Amino acid sequence: MIGNPSTSSMDPSTHQRDITGNRFGDGAYVHQGDVHGSVHYHAPDVPATAKVAIRVLPFPRNEDVVIREDIFSEIERLLPFGGRGQTAALCGLGGTGKTQIALEYAYRRCANDTCSIFWVHADNETTFVQDYKGIAGRLGVADNLDGEALLTAVRYRIETEADWVLILDNADDLGLFGVGQPPAVQPSTDQSFYLDRFIPKGPSGTVLWTSRDKQIEGSLVGPRRAIDVARMTEDEAQTLLGRVRNSAVNEKEANDSRTLLAKLDWLPLAISQAAAYMRRTETSIPAYLSKLKKRKFLQRSEADPHRRSHVSNSVLQTWKISIEHIRRENKMAYNILHILAFLDGQNIPWEIVKKAGQFEGGTQHNDSMRSGNSTDDDTSEGDTSGSDSEGDEDVLHAVTRLFDEKALKLRRDVLGEKHPDTIDSMASLATTYHSQGRYDEAEKISVEVLELRRDVLGEKHPDTIWSMASLATTYHNQGRYDEAEKIKVEVLELRRDVLGEKHPDTIWSMASLAATYHSQGRYDEAEKIKVEVLELRRDVLGEKHPDTIWSMASLAATYHSQGRYDEAEKIKVEVLELRRDVLGEKHPDTIDSMAELATTYHSQGRYDEAEKFSVEVLELQRDVLGEKHPDTIRSMAELATTYHSQGRYDEAEKIKVEVLELRRDVLGVKHPDTIWSMAELATKYHSQGRYDEAEKISVETRYSMLERVEIRPSVYSHWPDLSGAPPVTPCPTWKSRRVP
């Protein structure tokens, strides 16, 4: 009834009928009039029915899913059934099983008959909108809506559900949702069109994301609400292999299955693909292992009803997507991965990771590059960088054989062998090998890089010149001084021509050539250039720049080799103070300064002071550089020499024997430092009357020296006479610890 029945006797012509307090649907008709008599209200006879939950799930339940207890217990903690207004995310690289875990969670929530569940592929704007359109049809949203109006309507309609779950799968491009960098592909309308506006919220719902990007934590979900999804445990992996293969792993297959799972890096996707293939083709585990050696085998994409049919689910493609995502989000991380991809699944020292992080596009812009700690401007094409960890050289175990091999293959397949980025990664790897003292490996790659750059970029391109300098540096540290000098002279001329006299790279080339002159015993020539380099660096870079400090240390080392110990000491003390102030106590350059000062104290006969510094240096280098780094070995040799000078002969001999073994292993028998150690130990044995032992080493030393024509002349005067006569000196004179 419309109006007030008590006023029905009023004059119809003046009677006001108020309908403002009523609601009507679209298309309703209102008939007005007076009712004379009683009015009765009757509720319609409509049976009470429970609201039907709506389920929009793209895949059937995966009966083969392995319940990973640690992950599912964390999901249950963060997203309990009956919880309200809760969000969480599953994070991990491709192939770790995020989608299957989310799918299992969705089906578990189906146990509640009133819970509506929706699934959206959040790869990009297109898949997001398509899935929202599908949900709109199931929810009865008007089919004439489109664009933002449709997405907004779906959001609000989901929020009206009494209990709902939304899964947003593969939200790898967080830029689409307004997080961090802009999306990889700009949304189709305008830059303010971020999809996060259309994610339903409210106290009755649950949102679960899956993403490769850990930045989702603290942005789209709250802090500590992201669950890391990594590789499976061995038990989980064995269970998955057996289920998908439809045959449990028996005791006879245990070793082979463990080998297979390790090669597949315990990744659920890789294991599922392998097991599905074995089931379909009745292939045994050993036979599959044999096939796995073929690179193309992992490009296979087995049919899987629990994954989208039009999207490749091959292991190779999955990793390619992950790598591309990393490249887009963080170029430095992408470059680091490509450098690590050259390494053969071994424990990777953290120092290599830090060194790789100094490069953009694989080539370091400042090519005053050195390895380890040295007063030599010529030890490596890269800045020194030590580990921040204490007592843990091999911190990083993250990059596995599967990723190493496939990541490198992807880069070469996609970019090609001669693409500049591929060449840059090779060059970066050569530098990291050099920083580890692995000079032969560095040389092999450096020669290849130089040939490629000459072919692709030309002789005068800065990167080609950089490669020449890098190869010369390697020759220098192999003790091949004449070969190094020849290239360095050419590099210096090219850089003066291309870059100019005061360019930092030109100055670096001058310092590098001076280093080789020093190693050849041409101290006066080395000093002349080093003085000029120091003046240029003070002028161009400033007093406290690391390269300027480096030049001071280099000049001090030359003064030391000329016997000008007091002048050397004065500069070395200043360098040590500057490096402690600028670089910190544990930086390799600071440690090197301590070692250099110890050499001067030793040469001044101040053995106790020298010992104190040498012991501290050795401990620091073992911690920062590792036991087998050439600089660590050199510090052992210096400590042994100090012990000898203090009359502690047994302690000295024990260390010298160890040093010789390490140098043979790390540097090879032809390296000048190895030859020095052999000669020094032969001298020791001869002086003790242990002639047979002395002769045995002497013969080896002779052969090594005959194949070397570049041993610096100043060294010969201190080496023993290997003919069997008494040695010239009972102990070789302390030499400067590093050719500066």
Buried (B, 14 or more C-beta within 10 A) or exposed (E): EEBEEEEBEEEEEEBEEEEEEEEEEEEEEEEEEBEEEEEEEEEEEEEEEEEEBBBBBBBEBBEBBBEBEEBBEBBEEBBEEEEEEBBBBBBBBBBBBBBBBBBBBBBBBBEBEEBBBBBBBBBBBEBBBEBBBBBBEBBEBEEEBEEEEBBBBBBEBBBEBEBBBBBBBBBBBBBBBBBEEEBBEEBEEEEEBBBEEBBBEBEBBBBBBBBBBEBBBEBBBBEEBBBBBBBBBEEBBBBBBBBBBEEEBEEEBEEBBBBBBBBBBBBBBBBBBBBBBBBEEEBEBEEBBEBBEEEEBBBBBBEBEBBBEEBBBBBBBBBBBBBBBBBBBEEEBBBBBBBBBBBEBEEBBBBBBBBBBBBEBBBBEBBBBBBBBBBBBBBBBBBBBBBEBEEEBBBBEEBBBBBBBBBBBBBBEEBEEEBBBBBBBBBBBBBBBBBBBBBEBBBBBBBBBBEBBBEBBEEEBBBBBBBBBBBBBBBBBBBBBEBBBEBBBBBBEBBBEBBEEEBBBBBBBBBBBBBBBBBBBBBEBBBBBBBBBBEBBBEBBEEEBBBBBBBBBBBBBBBBBBEBBEBBBBBBBBBBEBBBEBBEEBBBBBBBBBBBBBBBBBBBEBBEBBBBBBBBBBEBBBBBBBEBBBBBBBBBBBBBBBBBBBEBBEBBBEBBBBBBEBBBEBBBBBBBBBBBBBBBBBBBBBBEEEEEBBBEBBEBBBEBBEEBEBBBEBBEEBBBBBEEEEBEBEBBEBBBBBBB
